[in-house]
Amino acid sequence: MPMDLPTYRAAIMSHAQSLGLFEQVLDHEPVSAPGSGLVYAVWVRRVAPVPARSGLDAVTVRLDVGGRVFMPADTEPQGEVDLAVTAAVDGLMAAYCADFELGGSVANVDMLGANGPGLSADFAYTRLDSTTYRVATLAVPLIINDLWTEAP
C-alpha cells in the first residue's frame, strides 16, 4: 500500500483551517513572503522506518510533517505578535492531540515521542523577501503501521 500523503496532509490542514485563526493555510513551504496575518504552511520533512514497531514482513513508518506559523514581526501592536503565534501553536497542537489518528488514516501522531522526537514547536524569526516574520516551526510526527512490505 503506498503512503497516502494527500490524506494525511489534508487532515493536518483541515485542523488548521477549522481553528479560524489563519488568513491562509498552505500545502507547501513558501519560498516568498506569504502575506499578512497568521499563515500556516505544511510540508514533508522526513520519512524513516520505525524499527521497534516493524516486524519480519512489514515496516512501520514515521512521516515527519513540518508546519510553520508565520506572522509579520512588525504587526502592531508588536507585543501581541508572540501571543498570536503561541495561541495558534496551542490550537494546532490541541487539535492534533484531540484527533491523534487523523480520522483513522494513521496509527497516531507521536505526541510524546515514543518513536523519536515528539510533537513540538520551535520559535524563531525568518525573513522572506523584505518581510521579517515571527515563526513557530512545528514537528508533527505521524506513525503509519505496516506501510511497506518486506520480502527476501
C-alpha positions as CSV (number, residue, x, y, z in Angstrom):
1,M,0.0,0.0,0.0
2,P,1.5,3.4,-0.9
3,M,1.9,6.3,1.5
4,D,-1.3,8.4,1.4
5,L,0.3,11.8,1.8
6,P,-2.7,13.7,0.3
7,T,-5.0,12.3,3.1
8,Y,-2.5,13.0,5.9
9,R,-1.8,16.5,4.7
10,A,-5.5,17.2,4.1
11,A,-6.3,16.2,7.7
12,I,-3.4,18.3,9.1
13,M,-4.5,21.3,7.1
14,S,-8.2,20.8,7.9
15,H,-7.5,21.1,11.6
16,A,-5.6,24.3,11.0
17,Q,-8.5,25.7,8.9
18,S,-11.1,24.7,11.5
19,L,-9.4,26.9,14.1
20,G,-10.4,30.1,12.2
21,L,-7.1,31.7,13.1
22,F,-5.3,31.7,9.8
23,E,-5.5,34.1,6.8
24,Q,-4.1,31.3,4.7
25,V,-3.3,27.6,5.1
26,L,-0.7,26.4,2.5
27,D,0.1,22.9,1.3
28,H,3.8,23.8,0.8
29,E,6.6,25.7,2.4
30,P,6.6,29.2,1.0
31,V,9.6,30.5,-0.9
32,S,8.4,34.1,-0.9
33,A,6.6,36.2,1.7
34,P,3.2,34.6,2.4
35,G,1.4,37.8,3.3
36,S,0.0,39.4,6.4
37,G,-1.8,38.0,9.3
38,L,-1.3,34.5,10.6
39,V,-0.4,31.9,7.9
40,Y,0.2,28.2,8.4
41,A,2.2,26.1,5.9
42,V,2.6,22.3,5.8
43,W,5.3,20.1,4.1
44,V,7.1,16.8,4.5
45,R,10.3,16.9,6.5
46,R,11.4,13.3,6.8
47,V,10.4,9.7,6.2
48,A,12.0,6.8,8.1
49,P,11.3,3.2,9.2
50,V,10.3,2.6,12.9
51,P,12.3,-0.5,13.9
52,A,10.5,-1.0,17.2
53,R,7.1,-1.2,15.5
54,S,8.1,-3.2,12.4
55,G,8.1,-6.9,12.0
56,L,9.6,-9.5,9.8
57,D,7.2,-8.8,6.9
58,A,6.1,-5.2,7.3
59,V,7.7,-1.9,8.1
60,T,6.0,0.8,10.1
61,V,7.0,4.3,9.0
62,R,7.4,7.6,10.7
63,L,6.5,10.5,8.5
64,D,7.6,13.8,10.0
65,V,5.4,16.6,8.7
66,G,6.6,20.2,9.2
67,G,4.3,23.0,9.8
68,R,5.1,26.7,10.2
69,V,3.1,29.5,11.6
70,F,4.1,32.9,10.1
71,M,3.2,36.4,11.3
72,P,4.9,39.6,10.2
73,A,7.1,40.7,13.2
74,D,6.2,44.3,12.7
75,T,2.5,43.8,13.1
76,E,1.1,46.3,15.6
77,P,1.0,46.1,18.5
78,Q,4.2,44.2,18.3
79,G,3.7,42.9,21.8
80,E,0.8,40.9,20.5
81,V,2.7,39.0,17.8
82,D,4.2,36.4,20.2
83,L,0.8,36.0,21.8
84,A,-0.9,35.3,18.5
85,V,1.7,32.9,17.2
86,T,1.8,31.0,20.5
87,A,-2.0,30.8,20.6
88,A,-2.0,29.4,17.1
89,V,0.5,26.7,18.1
90,D,-1.5,25.9,21.1
91,G,-4.6,25.5,19.0
92,L,-2.8,23.3,16.4
93,M,-1.3,21.0,19.0
94,A,-4.6,20.6,20.8
95,A,-6.3,19.7,17.6
96,Y,-3.6,17.2,16.6
97,C,-3.8,15.6,20.1
98,A,-7.6,15.5,20.0
99,D,-7.6,13.7,16.7
100,F,-4.3,11.8,17.1
101,E,-5.2,9.2,14.5
102,L,-6.1,11.9,11.9
103,G,-9.5,10.4,11.3
104,G,-8.1,6.8,11.3
105,S,-5.6,7.5,8.5
106,V,-2.5,7.0,10.7
107,A,-1.7,4.9,13.7
108,N,-1.1,8.0,15.7
109,V,0.6,11.4,16.0
110,D,3.6,10.5,18.1
111,M,2.8,13.3,20.6
112,L,5.0,12.1,23.4
113,G,7.9,10.8,21.3
114,A,7.6,7.1,21.7
115,N,9.4,6.6,18.3
116,G,11.7,9.6,18.1
117,P,11.1,13.3,18.9
118,G,7.5,14.0,19.8
119,L,5.1,16.8,18.7
120,S,6.9,20.1,19.2
121,A,7.3,23.7,18.1
122,D,10.4,25.9,17.9
123,F,10.1,29.7,17.8
124,A,12.3,32.0,15.8
125,Y,12.4,34.8,13.2
126,T,12.8,34.4,9.5
127,R,13.0,36.8,6.6
128,L,11.2,36.3,3.3
129,D,11.5,38.9,0.6
130,S,11.7,42.2,2.6
131,T,9.5,41.0,5.5
132,T,10.7,39.6,8.8
133,Y,8.3,37.0,10.3
134,R,7.9,35.7,13.8
135,V,7.6,31.9,13.1
136,A,6.9,28.8,15.0
137,T,8.0,25.6,13.3
138,L,6.1,22.5,14.3
139,A,7.2,18.9,14.1
140,V,4.2,16.7,13.6
141,P,5.4,13.1,13.7
142,L,3.0,10.6,12.1
143,I,3.2,6.8,12.7
144,I,1.9,4.7,9.8
145,N,1.6,1.0,10.6
146,D,2.8,-1.7,8.2
147,L,3.2,0.7,5.3
148,W,6.0,-1.2,3.4
149,T,6.2,-4.9,2.8
150,E,9.5,-6.7,3.4
151,A,10.4,-9.6,1.1
152,P,13.6,-11.6,0.5
